[in-house]
């Protein structure tokens, strides 16, 4: 795909946006596959196979970096990051398997809220008014999409989605701190191996041999996840982080489309308003910059 875009001489930022759109689409497809598989295969087993495939993909890099991998720095941060990644993946699987695809996707966006809170409390990072407004507007949009009820089952899966987003936020903040001293290979390998080991234990108690069709879907979950992650990283290399991050909101559109065609899920009017608010919140910082520029003339 990269060679194709280079052939047509697309500007690098446009290449980054295109890759980000592909990456977000692939991640939503993974969610849909997990939901289909969860009807017959336990989620721990799905997560275990996903991690095994990811490890196989990383094997060449692991072999080259074996000496570095055996001498980890910042062990406590690694442990916290692995715990956060496990919660993000497993609770994310729980959420996408039991809530409409758009609802599960919307809950994932609360990660931005948790990152802002964690950064402020534990890293003493400044959180400006613009960022607070953007996060709060996005959160309102999420609540309009999800429309959580106080029924025990619905509330449980909503809390699982929020827990997964919190785990993802913890992992993101840890990576931000460790990326200054740890290589990408180290970060990816530790997550792949140790999240897999955590999933292995419960998987042994619920293991059932998949059929050929189920094996195909399980392997696809791992392969597509790996491709999506690689494409996403490539997108950040070609375009500014804030531009690529905003493309993440395209997940809402993909989840609505897949939810409708695969699971006959149709959002109500209030949810549609929520989707518009979520996507619009991504552009609030840019709108603020435009207004400031105009005011300066």
Secondary structure, DSSP 8 states (H G I E B T S, - for coil): -HHHHHHTT--HHHHHHHHHHHHHHHHHHHHHHHHHHHTTS-HHHHHHHHHHHHHHHHHHHHHHTHHHHTS-S-HHHHHHHHHHHHHHHHHHHHHHHHS-HHHHHHHHTTHHHHHHHHHHHHS-----HHHHHHHHHHHHHHHHHH---SSHHHHHHHHHHHHHHHHHHHHHHHHHHHTTTS-HHHHHHHHHHHHHHHHHHHHHHH-----HHHHHHHHHHHHHHHHHHHHHHHHHHHS-HHHHHHHTTHHHHHHHHHHHHHH-----HHHHHHHHHHHHHTTHHHHHHHHHHHHH-
